[in-house]
């Protein structure tokens, strides 16, 4: 499941700690478990992935492509700014 998409559909985009969003995430996990289906979730980092796994999700996809591109672009920009000029 995509918690950001879910939170956006609920009118609470990115508010993953909102009680209603957390309850909806748990509802999906519980429904998967009740029907013997694996429950998976997207997470932005290892910390949130571990939290989801501890909460009972079977697997977590870690990282979002946009974040990877953004972080690499920031790294390149810093390298360019830090280079000595002739």
C-alpha positions, 0 to 999 in steps of 0.5 A: 500500500502507499501511505502517501497516496492513502493520506492524500485520498483522505485529504491529509497528504503526507500526514502519516502520523495523523490518527485517522491515517494511522488507523486506515493503514492499520485497517489495510494491514489487518484486512490483509492478515485476516484474508491470508494475504501479504501486507506490504507498504512503501516507506521513505527510509529504513526507520519507517520501514522497520516501524511498519515491519514491527507493526506486522507488515510482511514487507516494506519497499524502502525509498522513493525514486523522487527522493533518490533523484533529489538527494543526488541532485543536491550532492552534485550541486554541493560538489559544484559549489565546493570546487575551487575556481581558477 
